[in-house]
Amino acid sequence: MPIVQVKVRPSRRESSLQALDDGSFIATLKASPVDGKANAELVALVARHYQVPRAAVTIKSGASARIKLVVVAPP
């Protein structure tokens, strides 16, 4: 069950997930951080990256912060 650190950059032109050398990620998101839309898009991006369902990805801490800890459960 990997726990990854993700730095989020909301309200960008396109969505992407970039892996860094230290094992963390930078996520650029189209969605703005309003009503949890950016968090939902982040969960979808991480789930697609690890090829697991969205239900297997949860934000452990930092739901309202730019740096989040995300848990990916095995499918």
C-alpha positions as CSV (number, residue, x, y, z in Angstrom):
1,M,0.0,0.0,0.0
2,P,2.1,2.9,-1.2
3,I,1.8,6.3,0.4
4,V,3.0,9.1,-1.9
5,Q,3.5,12.8,-1.4
6,V,1.9,15.0,-4.1
7,K,2.4,18.7,-4.6
8,V,-0.8,20.0,-6.3
9,R,-1.0,22.9,-8.8
10,P,-4.7,23.6,-9.5
11,S,-6.3,25.8,-12.2
12,R,-3.8,25.0,-15.0
13,R,-4.4,24.5,-18.7
14,E,-4.0,20.7,-18.7
15,S,-3.9,17.9,-16.2
16,S,-0.7,15.8,-15.7
17,L,1.1,13.8,-13.0
18,Q,4.9,14.0,-13.0
19,A,7.1,11.7,-10.9
20,L,10.1,13.2,-9.2
21,D,13.4,11.5,-8.4
22,D,12.6,11.4,-4.7
23,G,9.4,9.3,-5.2
24,S,7.0,12.2,-4.9
25,F,4.8,13.7,-7.6
26,I,3.8,17.0,-9.0
27,A,0.2,17.1,-10.2
28,T,-1.1,19.9,-12.4
29,L,-4.9,20.0,-12.4
30,K,-7.4,21.8,-14.6
31,A,-9.9,21.9,-11.8
32,S,-9.9,24.8,-9.3
33,P,-9.7,24.1,-5.6
34,V,-13.5,24.7,-5.0
35,D,-15.9,22.2,-3.6
36,G,-13.3,19.4,-3.7
37,K,-13.1,19.4,-7.5
38,A,-9.3,19.5,-7.6
39,N,-9.1,16.7,-5.0
40,A,-11.5,14.5,-7.1
41,E,-9.3,15.2,-10.2
42,L,-6.2,14.3,-8.3
43,V,-7.7,11.0,-7.1
44,A,-8.6,10.2,-10.7
45,L,-5.0,11.0,-12.0
46,V,-3.3,8.9,-9.3
47,A,-5.7,6.0,-9.9
48,R,-5.0,6.1,-13.6
49,H,-1.2,6.3,-13.0
50,Y,-1.3,3.2,-10.7
51,Q,-4.0,1.5,-12.8
52,V,-6.4,1.0,-9.9
53,P,-10.0,2.1,-9.4
54,R,-10.6,5.5,-8.0
55,A,-12.1,3.9,-4.8
56,A,-8.6,2.5,-4.1
57,V,-7.1,6.0,-3.8
58,T,-7.6,8.2,-0.7
59,I,-6.2,11.5,0.4
60,K,-4.7,10.7,3.9
61,S,-3.7,14.3,4.8
62,G,-3.6,17.7,3.3
63,A,-7.1,17.7,1.7
64,S,-7.1,21.5,1.9
65,A,-3.3,22.0,1.4
66,R,-1.1,22.1,-1.7
67,I,1.0,19.2,-0.5
68,K,-1.0,16.0,0.1
69,L,-0.3,12.5,1.3
70,V,-2.2,10.0,-0.9
71,V,-2.7,6.3,-0.1
72,V,-3.0,3.8,-3.0
73,A,-4.6,0.5,-1.9
74,P,-4.0,-2.6,-3.9
75,P,-6.9,-3.5,-6.3
